[in-house]
Amino acid sequence: MIAFKDINPAAPTHILFVPKKHYATLNDIAEGDTIMSDLVAAVQKTAKKLGLHDRGYRVVTNVNREGGQVVFHLHVHMLGGRSLDDKMG
């Protein structure tokens, strides 16, 4: 997995977590695959490192076009660094 800052951040902290193995969408993860738990562990570790663990942050993944997915390689967004009180959807 790799993680990097989003080039068009939606919050002061906006990091993408991308598995090296290709999954087009969340729907393509097979039962028993541990990629999502690996992604969650990476997000948690990064949130602690950046001081967001206790303050709060948002984790988002978009699935298919109507779900807002633009890049068809599974990735998770971690957003934080400010109050994320805006409505979703």
C-alpha positions in Angstrom: 0.0 0.0 0.0 1.0 3.6 -0.6 -0.2 6.8 1.0 0.2 10.3 -0.3 -1.3 13.8 0.0 -4.2 14.5 -2.3 -3.3 17.0 -5.0 -6.7 18.7 -4.7 -7.3 18.6 -0.9 -10.8 18.9 0.5 -9.5 19.5 4.0 -6.2 20.7 5.6 -5.3 17.0 5.9 -6.3 14.9 2.9 -4.4 11.7 2.4 -5.1 8.9 -0.1 -4.3 5.3 0.8 -4.0 3.0 -2.2 -3.4 -0.7 -2.2 -0.7 -1.9 -4.6 -2.9 -4.8 -5.7 -5.5 -3.7 -8.2 -9.1 -3.6 -7.2 -11.3 -1.5 -9.5 -13.9 -0.8 -6.8 -14.8 -1.9 -3.3 -17.1 -4.4 -4.9 -14.1 -6.3 -6.3 -12.7 -7.3 -2.9 -13.2 -11.1 -2.4 -14.6 -12.5 0.8 -11.8 -13.2 3.2 -9.5 -10.6 1.6 -7.9 -8.4 4.3 -7.2 -5.3 2.2 -9.9 -3.2 4.0 -8.5 -4.1 7.5 -5.0 -3.2 6.2 -6.3 0.1 4.9 -8.0 0.9 8.2 -4.8 0.0 10.1 -2.8 2.4 7.9 -5.4 5.2 8.4 -5.4 4.7 12.2 -1.6 4.8 12.3 -1.4 7.9 10.2 -4.1 9.6 12.2 -2.2 9.0 15.4 1.1 10.3 13.8 -0.7 13.5 12.5 -2.5 14.2 15.8 -5.9 13.5 14.4 -6.7 10.3 16.3 -8.5 12.1 19.2 -9.5 15.3 17.4 -11.4 13.3 14.7 -11.2 12.7 10.9 -13.3 11.3 8.1 -12.6 8.2 6.0 -14.3 7.9 2.6 -14.3 5.6 -0.4 -16.4 6.1 -3.4 -17.9 3.2 -5.4 -18.7 3.4 -9.1 -19.8 6.5 -10.9 -23.0 7.4 -9.0 -21.0 7.0 -5.8 -18.6 9.6 -7.0 -15.7 7.3 -8.1 -13.5 8.9 -10.7 -10.4 6.8 -10.5 -11.1 3.1 -10.9 -8.5 1.7 -8.5 -9.7 1.3 -4.9 -8.5 4.0 -2.6 -9.5 5.5 0.7 -9.5 9.2 1.6 -8.6 10.4 5.1 -9.7 14.0 5.7 -9.1 16.0 8.8 -7.5 19.1 10.3 -10.8 21.1 10.7 -14.4 20.5 11.7 -16.0 18.3 9.0 -19.6 19.3 9.8 -20.6 19.6 6.1 -23.3 17.3 5.0 -22.5 14.3 2.8 -24.4 13.4 -0.3 
